[in-house]
Structures are given as structure tokens and as C-alpha cells.
Amino acid sequence: MHIRDILAADQTTLSFEFFPPKSEAESQALFENIASLEALQPSFVSVTYGAGGSTRELTHNLVTRIQSTTTLDPIPHLTCVCHQASDIEDILTKYAAAGVSNILALGGDPPRNLPSYNKADDAFQHAADLVRFIRQFNERKLHPDPRGFGIGVAGFPEGHPSTPNRLDELDYLRAKVAEGAHYICTQLFFDNRDFFDFRERCELAGISAPIIAGIMPVTSLASMKRMAQLALGARFPAKLLRALHRCQDSPEAVRNVGIHWATEQCRDLLDNGVKGIHLYTLNRSDATRQIYQNLGLRDSTIVRRR
């Protein structure tokens, strides 16, 4: 389903993110978790794309498998890094043929395994350039939906690590929306005040695209450190760190604290009219299902119009 239809139908979207498995065993475990989460009837699910397209085929295979074997709407990530226009054209053509309705267009992280990587060699220097290319693909009517792909872009409530000037950052976000983005999905954050301030600044900057909040529950101390690395500097509030420190010797207690914190984030976001919540699952289902249960969400009936 096109993201514009999803956003119109769901008063508040609830969605999940997965990353491509690297082995058959991981793939089997992931699809068991996907089957469990499918029962929650998410608005959509997204699938990540490795730095420099390192998981290009894995991402494509996971997206098309979700598309063909489940009732879920998959949204693949697509990045600028290490790609030429012909690469993106080929990827979009394959997704269109498979009936995939939406794309999340990202700048992307530089590949760690290519020390000589030169961004200047990429066809798309910024995410706005990639959004423009997808929009032009749409205009050529190469997708079974006459509107073409729905397009999402990233937002950064805590600020983009490579753009310390927050005014420039909003200019770049406005450019992505002006080029054709239909919605914004944020990087993870742990203090809702950062999100609410970001949402208000977007409004002041004339950015009217719906903003979906990215939430990742802390399920272990190791995963927390990985989050900080992946997010390039996620800010962990002292109150959360203090609670985790008190129970650091008990993995179960750490998990419970993380799920409680994420639940309270989601509850506050829902109470303050968030357009959507995107849960980063780390390919597991238990924490996500627990958050749903804590919020009293069953089959999304509380937040959906349909």
C-alpha cells in the first residue's frame, strides 16, 4: 500500500524495522519473529540497507519475501553511498516489478571496508538527490501504481552528526521534502523533549510532511552500546542510565527497564498526537510485543481508523 494511503487510513501508524539476516539460521529465526509480529497488524515494516549497499541482495531478498509471503507492507531502505544512477534504476525497477510500494531514501553511512571510499564518486551526493531521482522514476510511470513509489526520508531529533549547524540541518530536511518525500521517519532517541522540539522546529521551518518517531528499546547493555555506535552519538538521559546501572548485573532487569522506558516514551508520544511510532526490533519480537501489551494495543484497534 502506498504510504499516502497508509497515513490517511491510520490515525497513528505503528511500524517495525528489520535488518537482513546473513545466514539460513538467522533467516529462519527472523521469519518466526515476523510471523509473531504480523499478528499485531503493523502499518508497515522497513528493511535496512548496509553501508555502501553491502546488503543489497540480502535486503532485496528479504523485502520480496515479506512482500510475497506475508500480509505486511515492506519499505526497503535505499542509500546514496557507492551507487551510480544505473544501480538505483535497476533496484527501483526490480522493486516496482515485485509490487513494492514505498522506499526510504537515505544518505547512508560510508562503508567501513572501503578505506579509499570517495563520496565524490557517488552519483547522489545527498539524500535530496536520491529523492529527486525516485520522483523522476515515478514520473516515467514505471511503477504499477500510477503515483509511483511513496518516498520516506530520515529526520534527526538530536541533530545529524555531520551537520552541527541545526539551521542548515533543517534546510537539508526541507530540501528532501521539497524534492518529493511524503513522510519523515526519525533516528532513534530516548528523550521525547528532543522529538517534540524537532517537530516544532520543522513546523516553524515550513516542513509539513508527517513525522514518525523512531523508538528502540534497550534490551541489553551490549545492545545499548551498539545503538550508540549505529546512531553516531545517541544521547542516553541520566535517568535512564541510572536505572540501568542499578540493575546491570541482571540481564532480565536491564531488559525490563529498557522496555518500561520505551513504553513510557510511546505512551507520551501517543498522548501528544504523534503521527506514527516506528519500533526498531533488532530482528526480535518479544520486546515489541511487550510494549504493545503495556500500551493496551491489540491488533492496533486503538490507533487505527479502519
DOLO-569346 format. One record per residue: residue in one letter; z, y, x of N, C-alpha, C, O, CB in turn. Coordinates in steps of 0.001 Angstrom, whole numbers, plus 500000, padded with zeros to 6 digits. Atoms other than C-alpha are relative to their C-alpha. Glycine has a CB too. Layout:
AZYXZYXZYXZYXZYX;...
***
This chain:
M500000498808500836500000500000500000500000501250500877500739501326501858501218500001499051;H500070498749499242499117503459501285501356500695499952502030500682498922498885500931499439;I498678499390499915502193505372502444500176501102498960501297501343498512500230500561501397;R499862498962501028501448508174499989500417499382498674501179499988497920498680500781499830;D499603500692501227501773505667497146501441499512500101502195499577499130499056498817499717;I498626500469499789504965504224498635500986501150499820502005501007499144500156499378501408;L499112498843500084506525507667498979500078500542498579501119501049498162499531501094500947;A500002499523501386505508508581495434500793499066499095501435499511498144498564500134499483;A499343500987500870506912505357493959501487499877500271502263499605499355499350498649500169;D498608500215499612510198505217495864500725501333500160500361502145501010500079499190501306;Q499207498781499876512717507986495347500588500109501398500616501185501994501118500031498946;T499541500091498609514232506873498648499464498701500568499766497627500046501575500063500108;T500537501225499411512365504428500867501053499343500886501868500019501513498719500298500813;L499193500783499065514193501674502728499048499076500741498278498341500123501139499188499261;S500984500750499223512311500039505569500635499465501271501728499876501660498786500879500339;F499485500687498819512748497883508667498969500044501126497770500197500892500368498538499663;E500893500058498853511331497730512181500216498712500777501349498275500977500210501212500909;F499982501205499176510456494632514220499213500258501279498420501197501360499413498786499226;F500837499952498800509066494083517703499354498630500190499916497624499758500838500408501265;P500728501264499872506523491390518659500762498974500834501247499306501916498638500248500618;P499359501055499205508042488070519810499085499585501148497864499721501073500345498773499114;K500772500368498811506974486776523212499875498493500191499233498046501142500631500606501224;S500101501455499888507349483026522631499949499408498602500249500084497618501195499409500811;E500071500670501291506844480494519862501386499891499374501538500042498162499372498610500151;A498630500108500524510611480012519542500461501336499425501075501376498359500972499534501109;E499634498682500492511143483765519183499240500329498714499779500948497796499725501063501070;S500815499751501190508318483918516663500568499278498785500632499845497695498552499561500242;Q499424500769501098509875481174514539501295500648499509501523500766498305500261498549500440;A498738499353500376513276482889514621499742501313499270500425501627498294500868500251501244;L500305498729500646511732486242513713499551499792498566499986500514497668498929500749500777;F500497500178501360509912484866510691501055499430499061500974499618497847498792499098500009;E498863500392500835513069483227509457500785501237499566501229501330498422500924499014500759;N499316498762500339514704486649509607499161500870499064499699501514498163500337500772501266;I500879499239500886511674488298507998500072499445498579500100500205497611498546499966500517;A499889500616501329511886485804505129501298500408499316501330500644498108499923498468500107;S498720499584500558515535486708504676499960501454499547500482501793498485501112499800501021;L500055498578500331514825490435504693498974500305498920499093501310498219499688500805501237;E501019499790501032511779490099502440500633500034498614500162500742497724498929498899500065;A499320500039501297514164489323499584500621501340499638500914501586498468501072498928500004;L499430498679500267515561492858499943498947500992499519499275502124499164500676500538501249;Q501110499197500492512148494238498956499920501376500666499970502396499979500119500166498507;P500126498706499334511818496946501621498715500710499602497742500074499197500047499822501510;S501188499211500332509350499753501008498848499674500939497690499644500524500317501499500060;F500981500415499004507539498766504214500754499497501224501975499631501299499031501174500375;V499430500376498705508149497311507686499061500515501083497853500616500869500205498441500114;S500849499550498894506918498599511033500106499028501163501082498289501290500393501423500452;V500067500906498844505934496734514197499694500828501238498712501570501269498915498880499792;T500131499164498821506342498271517640498822499585500881498220498525500707501276499957500799;Y501138500151499088503732498577520375500494500295501398500966501402501658498807500945499611;G499429499852498666504703498060524018499368501115500807498245501538500532499868498722500747;A500479498918499141504322500732526685498635499660500580498434498588501150501003500278501130;G501336500215499453500690501109527656499213498928499281498244498396499823500100499647501436;G500710501045500721499604498665524984500295498616500508499502497697500307498546500242500069;S499672501286499382501381495826526780500186498886498985500095497710499338501248500133500825;T499876501026501047501949494034523463498876500129498976499050499771497812501370500107499297;R501097499708500942498585494962521925499659498804499124499652498916497898498756500440500762;E500388501167500788497575491463520874501186499430499227501036498976498093499402498927500906;L498814500498500692501132490423520034500304500838498762500657500308497709501207499997500944;T499783499112501148501510493468517793498990499702498909499350499576497738499904501479500422;H501049500281500993498187492777516091500257498681499293500129498601498071498618499973500667;N499778501305500606499025489123515522501185500014499038501129499403497970500223498958501080;L498837499927500885502453489913514057499669500787498744500046500386497643501192500638500723;V500360499169501152501060492646511803499128499223499019499387499230497816499271501272500461;T500905500714500898498257490489510432500677498784499369500355498407498242498745499566500754;R499274501130500594500596487530509931500905500485498873500973499851497820500833499260501074;I499173499432501064503018489690507946499117500376498809499468500128497656500786501241500512;Q500914499560501055500067491108506002499501498832499159499372498946497940498815500740500606;S500656501110500700498633487703505119500969498964499427500594498203498535499051499316500934;T499101501081500429501741485543504614501254500483499275502059499662498834500409499191501192;T498819499491500692504359487856503064499575501046498965498398501390498858501015500608501013;T500258498926500966504634490461500322500282501372500604500226502378499897500851499799498742;L499614498760499342505605493129502882498779500829500409497703500291500667500855499696501221;D501026499081499511503550496193503831500296500328501465501230501080501742499949501305499131;P499724499720498584503341496250507663499332501294500466498193501590500104499526498833500869;I500550498784499382502853499517509553500054499821501516501135499889502101500795501294499552;P499997500155498542501772498956513169500130501332500711499577502341500275498735499301500458;H499964498849499114502688501430515883498712500006500828498129498957501102501268499968500920;L501164499853499128499808502777517972500270501191500916500712502244500455498664500198499168;T499663498948499044500150504853521145498774500501500763497719499868500785501042499494500981;C501070499395499206498044507127523327499856499349501372498767499360501945500254501485500165;V499914500387498589499058505526526644499011498898500362498932497867499694501406499544500327;C500941500996499443496376503667528634498888499625499025498401498495499055500753498741500404;H501056500307500954493805503905525851498865501019500077499069502210500314500566499952498586;Q501177499168500187490298505230525530499637499990498510500159499183497740498804499494500882;A500366499905501415488691506197522242499447498680499476499694498310498328498974501112499792;S500587501273500442486801502892522122501078498959499711500923498137498808499031499463501061;D498893500929500249490088500958522357500613500255498626500828499324497850501080500131501098;I499378499646501278491599502825519415499042499703498851499463499233497794500414501491499986;E500999500308501031488376502489517435500014498511499668499975498128498499498590500427500462;D499992501451500206488455498715517930501251499560499255501171498736498344499905499268501342;I498749500362500654492114498452516909499975500413498539500342499628497665501190500645500714;L500044499518501381491614500574513794499024499183499153499295498892497988499608501480499969;T500996500790500735488519498606512800500566498641499597500344498173498480498732499810500849;K499403501306500295490412495313513019501085500111498930501170499268498038500586499382501276;Y498955499825501007493367496637511032499394500313498626499882499833497603500965501124500423;A500660499696501268491048498050508377499439498722499375499568498511498169498873501038500207;A500564501256500502489301494666508068501085499079499468500840498301498546499213499293501098;A498892500848500439492698492977507673500724500576498789501630499942498248500984499804501135;G499368499397501167493663495349504868501306500705500290502063501004499367500236498966498983;V498794499241499637496458497088506796499801501444499555498749502036499797500291499921501550;S500177498715500674497093500378505029500454501216500786500013502330500503500719499975498727;N499380498853499346499045502551507454500139499785501507500129498653501991501367500277499386;I499812500004498553499502503445511139501096501010500335501171502078499728498663500341500754;L499053499042499449502402505065513003499461500426501362499439499631502302501454499389500113;A500671499495498798500757507253515672501007500670500930501681501624500541498878500993499621;L498975499550499058502887507868518778499391500401501335498312499939501705501042498905500213;G500432499676498650502550509458522178500116498795500908499194498486501663500810501156500557;G499788501214499219504025506352523795500675500251501328500611501349501882498700499317500234;D499302499929498718506053505629526911499073499577501138498226498705500942501261499112499980;P500813500433498856504454505365530364500343498565500389501514498184500356500212500943501204;P499752501407499652504053501726531466500775499865501299500427500479502308498685499243500112;R499174500169498803506710500614533931499318499140501057499631499245502242501336499385499628;N500643500908499044504459498003535520498757500607500648498041499924501380499626498706499308;L501150499327499404501808500574536495500479501274500699500395502363500131498919500329498920;P499458498831499297503332502883539128498959501077500264499312502239500465500608499573501304;S501057499022499742499954504568539651499420500584498712498389501256498739498892499359500814;Y500495499512501285499544505380535953499837501520500012500734502252500431500948499582498872;N500308498563500067497928508788535436499657500348498556498613499939498046498816500383500967;K500210499649501407498237510228531940498683500737499785498089500648498710501155500856499496;A501241499225500143495224512460532592498795499110499716497777499585499213499744500816501259;D501114500920500241493017509356532387499927499538498548498920498964498134500121498795500909;D499988500423501393494015508715528760499114500919499155499031502121499406501440499989499453;A500856499200500881491613509850526031500811500936499120500336501999498720499147499093499131;F499154499201500890494501511178523965501240500436500775502065499606501158500396499193498715;Q498898499482499196496967513416525767501285500159499189502385500099499739499612501331500610;H498847499788500862499260513989522798499815499227498700498699498874498318500207501505499717;A500071500740501264500136512220519559499119500718498988498460500071498174501402499799499421;A500854499247500933498381515028517653498533499634500187497772499598499220500192501516500194;D501392500403499733495121513988519353499704498646499362498620498434498817499730499939501524;L500171501318500607495618510404518177499959500108498479499162499433497827501131499054500437;V500021499782501454496407511571514639498637500528499571498089500082498563501118500988499572;R501307499437500329493188513605514634498925498913500026498054498877499157499638501133500979;F501004501067499890491172510571515760500090499056498810499065498649498263500181499215501314;I499839500888501163492650508385512999499493500691498741498846500062497904501486499582499823;R500504499256501164491928511108510437498470500010499989497859499848498933500542501450500005;Q501466500010499931488321511296511646499447498616499692498387498491499077499523500458501385;F500370501366500368488117507496511398500035499859498481499131499280497879500950498966500672;N499873500053501458489329507835507813498834500710499306498315500235498296501327500629499564;E501071499210500615486697510460507056498665499284500029497767499614499255499869501332500697;R501249500775499925483973507994508042499978498860498986499017498092498933499810499438501410;K499920500990501087485083505751505139499820498573500523499054497788499965498938500298498929;L500077501327499394485536502679507337501149499101499566501272497970500037499987500118501510;H498852500748500500488666501530505515499757499661498530499165500469497814501327500813500179;P500215500353501409488652499656502160500643500990499028500150501165497913500544498615499734;D499419498934500806490963502357500788499220501273500300499144501665501465501537500182500295;P500809498807499720488791505484500375500778501113500696500180502006501295499421500532498716;R499183499002499288491712507546501709500171499641501465500620500468502258501372500134499342;G499795500456498641491735505504504900501444499630500257502191499325499328499561501053500971;F498624500341499621494944504820506794500963501128499628500644502306499786500084499708501512;G498896499066500021498198506505505904500500500166501422500505499207502194501134499520499054;I499641499718498609499477508155509071501431500517500084501803501469499397499025501022500619;G498652499540499718503048508492510285500108500476501441499325500068502299501016498888499725;V499733499516498650504391510314513335501511500000500233502292499836499296499401501426500214;A498584500031499629507718510467515187500607501392499994499941502385500285500176499366501373;G499217498782499894510411513122514942501255499703500802501685498552500877500355500565498601;F498889500205499059513365513642517284501172500925499661501229502052500153499531500246501457;P498863499161500395516609514939515712500826500514501173501365501620501112500890499232499077;E499227499582498835518314515081519117499136500712501044499631501108502100500678498795500629;G500919499384499056515265516567520811499208498971500779499723497902501109500751500890500950;H500833500901499211512388514957522674500369500148501466500465501269501965498490500290499778;P499538499906498600513430514075526252499054500754500924499496501315501927500208498626500550;S500949499308499126510253515545527735499727501432499562498926502129500185498701499237500051;T500227498649500509510415518773525716501340500697499784501826500754498654499183499965498681;P498698499363500150513660520636526405499975501248499128500997501618498551500538500351501341;N500119498832500861512355523708524570499837499540498558498779499037498179498809500893500433;R500020500528501368513223522893520953499006500739499114498541500180498120501388500082499389;L501003499274500782510889525603519621498615499408500247497829499244499314500014501508500353;D501268500659499691507940524030521445499922498645499308498866498243498819499832499832501521;E499973501328500609509024520649520108499563500061498542498778499228498091501401499390500105;L500387499867501402508705521823516513498541500416499864497875500034498901500900501012499296;D501426499656500019505317523361517313499153498740500141498140498589499457499662501004501129;Y500745501244499816504139519950518528500065499133498743499074498511498361500545499222501208;L499870500778501229505501518267515404499140500603498897498481499875498154501471499933499554;R500832499339501008503811520844513185498527499709500242497759499550499293500247501514500004;A501395500310499668500544520175515029499632498591499542498532498368499038499762500143501515;K500278501380500433500821516433514313499810499933498483498930499227497990501148499055500433;V500115499995501458501334517098510623498718500711499573498039500275498644501231500680499359;A501216499259500333498509519646510547498746499171500236497741499354499549499930501281500813;E501166500845499713496141517060512039499836498874498982498798498212498970500117499410501397;G500198500987501052496775514715509117501121499012499770500949498064499004498808499260500284;A498887500934500212500166512985509321500567500151498593500699501263498081501111500231501046;H499478499998501363501589512005505931501522499935499943502113500297498926499422498844499235;Y498537500069499985505214511419506957500503499982501432499742499764502375500502498753499238;I499331499982498704507686511653509830501104498957499987501900498916499049500571501412500326;C498912500963499845509940508807510990500754500364501279500145500504502340499459498512500051;T499265499489498857512746509836513317500420498916500984500532497736500649501204500735499527;Q499328500808498994514065508398516532501421499729499510501945500467498675500002500713501399;L498633500320500409517469506760516148500964501128500375500734501857501340500454498679500644;F498951499021499730520548508999516029501295499457499406501265498585498537499642501416499405;F498708500511500441524270508459515460500890501069499362501989500770498897500719499383501166;D499260498920500647525426511839514156499077500641498974498070501250499336500516501057501044;N500876499491501053523967512855510805499811501506500049498832502028499516500544499616498663;R500179498552499890524522516506511596498733500332500782498073501335500509501221500644500674;D501248499790499262521669516201514091498798499861499078497841500628499176499888499007501166;F501121500207500924519398514872511348499893501152499005498801501675498784500162498667499248;F500044498938501002520352517483508758499522501317500611498775502065499982501380500185499361;D500460498797499316519847520278511277498504499908500295497773500883500123500790500216501304;F501424500217499736516476518799512277499186500196498720498150500860498740499763498583500575;R500713499875501271515410518551508623499897501461499576498857501899499085500702499181498906;E500006498591500385516392522178508006499074500815500900498370501708500428501419500571500053;R500891499287499081514578523394511128498542499705499699497689500582499835500315499626501444;C501371500332500407511454521528510007499586500842498791498469501355498728499877498490499669;E500298499194501194511650523304506663499734501456500386498793502072499885501169499923498987;L500190498619499559512022526685508380498686500181500756498093501260500732501166500433500879;A501247499943499236509006525853510577498776499721499140497653499701499644500049499011501143;G501126500256500894506866525103507532499485498582500037498353498323499628498896500914500325;I500389501411499951506776521346508105500507499330498724501712499156498547500574499285501287;S499613500499501318506759519809504635499847498492499839500159497964498772499193500687498954;A500173501453500111505962516140505387501354499332499781502347499758500370499311499427501268;P498734500716500203508643513710504125500549499462501312499794498999502167499812498850499008;I499349500434498765511171512800506828500867498781499714501774498833498883500851501144500614;I499249501249500125512503509237507112500936499876501201500520500063502344499037498763499908;A498975500048498956515725508749509088500072498624500642500187497615499945501363500379499426;G499908501265499268515822506063511796501436499677500376502095500457501064499137500048501254;I498611500410499771519131504177511948500024498642500704499356497699500281500788499934498657;M499845501279499301520088501456514430501487499668500122502214500367500828499328500046501409;P498590500373499867523447499701514013500294499410501370499514498616501895500391499005498914;V499541500607498752525332498900517204500546498617499666501482498494498876501090500890500712;T499522501353500263525780495124517200500653499363501218501256498295501107498861499137499529;S499332500465498778526990494655520789499982501144501000499188502077500877499303498716500594;L499984498963498971527870496757523808498715499966500824498224501004501270501221499830500914;A501254500124499255524797495405525572498853500659499238498019501343499831499676498518500270;S501068499394500794522543496460522697500134501514499987499130502224499939500017499455498567;M499791498559499965524131499923522762499403500603501269498759501651501216501496500325499909;K500559499510498741523184500366526416498475499947499964497796500827500492500536499176501187;R501453500102500109519679499152525633499446501101499100498379501653499368499598498619499460;M500425498908500887519433501662522774499874501302500773498883502022500648500992500173498836;A500004498760499236520334504498525123498808500058500945498231501122501168501299500144500783;Q501141500055499088517639503346527534498690500177499247497823500937499679499992498677500765;L501241499930500767514936502896524892499797501378499388498676501882499322499996498942498907;A500095498692500643515738506187523189499983501142501009499875502306500623501152500188499038;L500037499011498930515788508000526545501066501076499805500796502273499901498620500641500077;G498897499050500055519176509560526016500638500171498646501037501284498305499539501297500457;A499327499883501287520604508793522581501437500470500205502110500051501147499972498653499244;R498649499440499886523852510699522007500954499178499136500781499085497921500024501504499572;F499007500789500720526808508493521061501246500865499797501894501233500777500347498680500774;P498832499155500251529573510535519366501273499374500566501417498152500601500163500246498498;A498749500484499413533015510284520961500770499128499015501400498150499416500871501180500446;K499275500781500995534465508972517703499496498556499951500287497623499816499868500649498622;L500573501343499984532078506007517779500375499280501288500765498113501256498470500060499845;L499666500626498722532671505346521478501476499589500053501820498541500599499678500955501155;R498573500324500002536443505462520950500253498735499189501019497868499608500825501173499433;A499823501186500846536230502907518133499487498751500691500113497695500601499286500183498662;L500550501153499288534034500608520227500868499624501195501034498443501502498572500292500462;H499144500265498834536308500969523255501250499228499597501716498359500333500398501317500688;R498778500669500441539324499853521226499800498504499809500740497725499968500491500618498709;C500226501419500308537681496534520387498987499365500945498348498377500583499524499845498560;Q501064500449499107535445495992523416500134498545500433499156497939500871499968500869501211;D499807501393499606536976492574524125499674499015498881499762497802499073501422499792500453;S500322500860501135535951491246520704498591500293499506498386501286498808501021500191498861;P501370499770500453532187490927520101499890500149498482499109500966497995499116498867500460;E500059499908501455532797490383516378500495501363499522499916501961498615500828498879499358;A499468498699500392534907493534516129499027501125500359498863502073499590501358500242500669;V501010499016499613532279495541518039498883500051498958498449501123498534499422499667501394;R501059500070501013529654494340515588500455500631498689499691501360498057499579498541499763;N499492499451501255531848495249512609500089501524500056499771502208499084501374499405499679;V499933498544499842532439498751513966498598500606499894498397501605499203500649500375501360;G501367499481500026528705499262514525499401499982498612498749500943498202499128499206500930;I500539500101501356527782498058511054500681501009499078500029501631498239500176498569499450;H499283499014500821530506500213509473499475501403500272499258502179499341501519499938500275;W500491498667499650529284503278511373498620500243499379498376501298498792499936500167501537;A501352499869500559525650502671510324500048500083498482499285500836497877499117498818500435;T499858499942501463526732502044506722500404501400499559499832501943498614501040498969499509;E499543498659500366528580505376506597498910501038500251498781502001499495501267500365500784;Q501149499120499784525558507101508122499045499929498810498628500954498271499261499622501303;C500944500191501101523324505623505434500558500557498695499830501178497921499665498515499836;R499384499505501227525777506456502660499908501534499939499576502112498904501480499538499912;D500057498540499935525928510082503788498571500510499843498336501514499171500587500494501322;L501405499609500121522151510298504124499533499888498547498866500788498037499115499125500916;L500375500181501405521657508908500604500627501079499128499978501605498223500424498610499505;D499311498978500784524225511337499216499386501383500197499549502268499358501472500035500369;N500588498699499694522317514198500832498477500000499904497797500775500576500416500435501380;G501397499932500390518879513383499498498981499643501057497879500192501057499719501322499538;V500981500412499004517220511700502461498813499330499309498986498615498322500640499043501037;K501190500597500615513647510666501673499876498515500320499304497755499538498747500731500464;G500091501418499647513960507353503483500925499660501142501319500527501923498575499629500365;I499196500527498901516037505204505816499237498841500617498832497907499924501422499549499514;H500745501018499254514338503100508486500978499305500934501472499922501878498797500626500800;L499017500742499221516582500405509954499324499241501134498434498421500905500778499033499102;Y500484500721498833515855499208513481500769498681500087501963498686500384500170500850501311;T499320501282500182516642495488513132500240499229501284501059498310501296499214499154499075;L499967500825498785516217494240516731499648498550499676500160497620500300501392500074500669;N500522501310500423514464491302515001501058499078499411500866497863499370499353499314501167;R498945500792500647517685490148513313500187500499498572499808501621498236501347500087500797;S499853499638501411518603490165509650501439500227499574501676500887498562499401498937499144;D498629500005500498522393489854509477500576501402499844501174501703498811500873499198500923;A499437498654500093523367493470510232499352500788498867500031501502498129499823500745501327;T500707499283501067520692494841507900500470499540498629500704500364497745498484499799500128;R499539500519501284521763492563505062501435500468499719501772500766498573499920498455499981;Q498626499543500186525415493554505626500038501474499580500839501858498728500807499794501291;I500070498589500378524525497252505424499567500139498546500133500941497802499031500762500922;Y500432499996501402522659496621502160501173499655499085501406500321498075498837498999499784;Q498882500437500831525674494801500779501087501074499944501635501351498877500582498682500536;N498975498961499968528091497513501898499631501196499131500500501834498536500234500455501425;L500464498848500775525959500160500186499813499675498522499560500565497710498699500515500571;G500210500390501392525686498178496978498549499947499605498218500046498423500711500936499099;L501433500063500279521918497905497295499592498551499786499801497707500657499179500635501151;R500483501345500294520453494827495644498561500114499517498285500689498464500902499284498933;D501427499921500322516680494464495627499537501442499829498597501726499087499703499210498732;S500379498592499984516523498224496180500042500670498632499434501726498456498634500136500566;T500058499455501350517205498860492488500662501370499900500335502142498998500655499044499031;I499307498728500102519481501818493190499103501147500403499196502234499834501246499994500853;V500759498875499454516959503869495108498534500011499599497794500908500002500095499990501484;R501409500056500367513657502862493568499779500410498552500585500103497674499455498605500230;R500344499635501364511989504334490523499375498828499265499589498654498065499055501189499990;R500713501057500693509860501283489832500885498783499793500441497788499220498754499615500769;
***
